[in-house]
C-alpha cells in the first residue's frame, strides 16, 4: 500500500529479456489466482470470522507485506500487527504498518455492516498495538463502499491527465474526513510542483540508500510463478513492468534502480495526475495512525466507486527530515502528514495477491 515501489527496467536489454520470458511468467495462471482472491466467499464455506477476514485482507498495505494477524469470532475480532513483516528502512517507526491495520479494520467494519451488524473499534495501546472490534446484530445498513472492496487497487501507472471534477472531489473528501483525520486536497498548480520537488528529493535519497534498495528487493516478485508461490510482495506485472525469472530480475534491479530513472518516472506520473490528497490525523500516535489508515481506505473505496485511480507517493514522509517542510507546504503546522496519494484516471492494472486466510488467523 503505503510505500509501494515498482522497478523501472529502462534498458533495452531488460525489456527484450522481459518480452522473451512473457509467456513463461505471466499467463492465465496469475490472472486466475488474482480473480479467485477477490471472489466473495461462498455461503456456508467460511465461518463468520473467515468471511470478515477475507474482506479485511483485501485492504491496502505497505509493500503488500500484509502485516496483520486476526483472532476472535464473528462477534469479536482482534487485529494485531505482524512485526515480522515490517519494513524498518522505509517505515522506521512502523507508521505505515499501523495505517495498514487501519485499512483492514475499515474493510472489516464495512463487511460487518453488509451483513447487518454494527461495529465498535478501539485501539488498545497496551504494548501489542492491537485493534479490538466488537459486532452486534441488527445494526448498520450496507454501505455502498463495501461493493468497491474487491476492485480497489493502487494503480502505479501514468494517468491520462483528466481532472477530477469538484463534485467528485467533494465526495472523496466526505468519505475520507472523520473527527480524527482529514483529507487535505492539493489540486494542480504551484503547490503540486512544490510537492513534486520534495517527493523527488526524498525519492532520490531513498533510491541511493543501499539499505532501502535491499529492503525493497526482498519484497519484489519478478515472475508470476514467484508471486503465486509467495502471495505477497510487489509483482512486476502489477506495475506494468516486464516479468522475468527472479534471478534475472534481481540482476537487472541492480543496474536499473537508479535515482534519475526513478525520479523521471515519478515526475511523469504525478504530472499526469489530477491532484494530490494528503491525509492528516489530529495526533501523532499509533491510534491515530490507525485512524489515518481508515480515512485513506474510505477515500480509496470512494475513488474506486467513482472510477478514479490512485497511488501512494509517501517519500517526503518516509525520509523524516522532509516531513516538517511538507507539513508547512500544505498548511498543517506541527501536525504530521500521514499519507500522500496522487489521483486521476487510468485503466486498471493487474491486481495484487493475498495470502490464504488460514495464514493470518491465529
N, C-alpha and C positions, 0 to 999 in steps of 0.2 A: 503493500500500500504506500506507505508514507514516505519512503525514500527510494523507491524502486528505480533502478537504472537499466538501460538497455545498452548492449555493446554495439559500437559502430565498427563495422568491418568495411572500412573505406577502400582498402587496397583492392586493385583489380584481381589479384591472385586469390584473395579471400572470397570475393564474390563468385569467381569462377569455381572455386572449390565447393562453395555452398550450393551452387547450381548443380554440380556433378553429383552431390550426395542428396539432392532434394527428395528423390523417390524413396531413398533408404530411410530418411529421417522424419519426413512429415507427410504422411499419407492418411488414409481414413482412420487409422487406429487412434491417433491423437484426438481428432475431432469427435470420434465416438465416445472416448473416455470423458472428454470435456463436457459433452452433452449429458452423459449419464450422471456426472457430478451435480448437475443443476436440475435434474428431474425431480419433481416433488415425490416424497416417499409415498408408496402405495398404502392405502388404508389397511391397517392390520399387520403390515410388515414391520413396523417400528413401534416401540413404546412411545409414550408422550415425551419422555426425555429425549429420545433419539430424534423425534420429529423437531423439537425445538433446537437441538444442537445442529441438526442438518442445516437449518437456515442461519444459525449463528456463524457457522464456519464459512459461509459464503460472503462474509463481511470483508472489507478491505483490511489489509495488514501489511506491515513493513517488510519489504523484500520477499513477500509471500512466505515468510517463515512460519506463519500460523502459530504464534507464541501463546497458545491458550490450552487450558485443561478445564474440563467440566465434570461436575459431580452433582448428585442430588436425585430428584424425582420430577415428575411432571408438575408438582405443586411448589417445589422449591429447588432452585438451581444455584450453584456456586461456580463462578468463573474465576480461575486462578491463573496468574502468569506462569508460563513455562520459560524460566530464565535460561534454560539450556539452549533456547532458540533466540537469544538476544543478539544484537549487533553492536558491540560496545564501541566500535570506532565511529560508525555513522550516527549512533544513538547512545551517546556516552552516559546519559542519566536514565535511560530506559523510558524516556518520554513517549517515543513512538510506540513502544511496546504497550504501554498502558492506554494510549489512544486507540490502539488496535483492539484491546479488550472492550473499550467503549463502543467501537463499531460493532463488535459481536453482540454486546449487550443490547444495543438498539435493534438489531435484526431479531434477536430472540423475543424482545418485547412486542415487536410487530407481528411475529409468528404467533405468539400467545393471543394477541388481540384478534387475529384472524380466526382463532378457534373459540372466541367468545370469552376470553379470560382477561381480567385486569391484572396489572403488574405493578410492583413496587420494587425499585432497585436501590441498593445502598452500598456505597463503597466502604468497606471495613478496613480502615488503616491500622491494622493490628500487627503489622510486621510482614504478613504474607501478601498484602495488597489485593485481597480478593473482592469480588463483587457478589453480593447476595441478592437474588431476585426471588420474590415471593409472588405466587399467582393465586388468583381467586376466580371462581366461575361467575357467570352472569354479569360480566363487566364490559370492557371496551368493545366497540364495534370494529370491524375490519377497516384498517387504514389503507387507502389506495396505494400508498408507498410500498406495502407488502408485496404487491404484484411485480414490482420492479427489482426485487432482490435477485432473482436468478440472472437477470440481464445486466446488472451493474458491473462495470469494469473500469479500470484506469486505462485510458486509451493513449498510448505513448507514440503518437504519430504527428505529422504535420496536419493542421486543421485547414479548413477551406477559406478562412478569413471572414466569413459572415458574422455579423454582430447579433448577439442575443438581445432581443427587444426588452424595453423597460418592464413590460407586464410579466414576462417570464423571469426576468432578473428579480423582480419583486417576489415572485413565487419561491425562488431559490432562497432569498433572504428569510422569508417567512418560515420555510421549512427548517432552516438552519438555526435561527435565533431561539434562545432559551434564556431563562434567568441567569444561567451560569456561563453562557458562551454566546458570542455573537459573530456574525459574518461581516467582515469589512470588505466591500467590493472595490476593486481598482479597475475602472473601465479604461479603454485605450486612451493614450495621451502621454504627457510628460512623466507622470508617476510610474507608468508601465516601463518606460525607458530607464528611469532611475532604479526601479526594482530589478529590471533585467541586468543592469550594471552590477548590482550586488550579487545577484544569482550567479553571474558569470565569474566574478572574482572568487566567490566561495567555491564554486564548482571547480575552477581551475586548481585551487589549493587541495581540494579533496582528491581529484584525479591524480595529482602529482604526489600524493601521500602513499608510499608503498603499503602501509598497513591498511589503508582504506581499500586499495585495489585488491589486496589479498583477501580481505573480508568479503568484498563483493564477489570475487571469483568463486568463493565457497558456495554461493547461492545461485550461480549461473548454471543453467541447463541448456546445453548446446544442441542436443538431439532430442527428438520426440521419445526415443527409447529411454533416455535418461530421465526426461520429465515424467513419463508414465511410471517408471520404476520408483522414483522418489516422491512424486505427487506434491512437491513443494518447490520453492525457489522460483527463479526468473527464467522462463523458457524463451529462447531467442525468437521463436516463431510468433510469440505474443506481441513482440515489438516490431514485427515486420522485417527482422533481420534474417539472413540466410541461416539455415540449420546445417549441422555437420556433426561428425563424431566428436565426442567430448575431448579426445586427445588433441584433435586439430583445433577445436575451439579455444582450448586453453593456450595452445601455442600462438594462435593468431591474436588472442586477447593482449598478450604482452607487446605485440607490435602495434596494435590498433588503438588501444585505450590510452589516448594522449589528450592533454588539456585543450589544445587548439581545436582538435576534431570534435571533442565533446562540447566545447563552448559554441562552435559553429552550429552544431545540431540544436542545442538548446535555444540559441538566438532565433533560429528559423522557426522552431516550434512555438515559442512564446509570441513572436510577431505575427504568426498565423492564427493566434487565438483571439477570442473576443475580449477577454479580460482576465484579471486575476481575482481570486477570492481568498481572503485571509481569515482564519478562524482564531479568535482571541478570547480566551477564558478569563473570568473575573479574578482568579487567583492562580498562583504558580505552585501547585502541589499535585500529587498523584490523583486525588479525587477529581480535580478539575481537568487534568489531562484526559481522564476517562470521559468527562463531560464534553471536552473538545472532540473526542472521537465520535461520540453520539451525535453531536451537532454536524460534523462533517458527513457522517453516514446518512443522515436525513437529507442533507444537501445533495449527496451523490445519488440517492434514490429519486429525489425530485428531478434532478437533472436527467437521469435515465428515462423517467416517465415523459419528459419533455423532448427527448431526442437530442439532448445536449451531452457532449463528451467532456471528459476532464482528465487531468493527470497532475501528479504532485511535482512541485519544484521547491523543495524544502531546504536547499543548500545553505542559504544565509541564516537559517535557524539551526542547522546542524554544526556549522562552523561558528562556535558560540560568540566569538569576538564581533561578529557582524549582526547579532541579534538586536542590540540597542539601536544601531543605525537603522535597521529595518523597522523597528518599532516607531522610531521618530518619523520615518518616511510615511507611515500610514496613520500617524497621529494618535497612537495609543499610549504615549508616555512611557511609564515604567512597567506597564503590563507586558507579559510575554506573548508574542505571536506564536500560536501553536502549530499551525499548518498553513501552507501556501498551495493553492490549486490554480492551474490555468483551465479555462473552459472555452468551449466553442463547438463547432460542428465538423464531423468527420465520419467516415464509415467505421463500423466496429472492427476490432481486431480479434484474433483467436482468443478465447477466454483461458484463464489460468486454471490449474488443477487444485484439488484439495485432497488432503489425506483421508483415509477411511474414518468414519465416525468412531469406530472402535478404538482407534489410536489416540483419541483425545478425550474419551470418557474414562475417568478413573474412579 
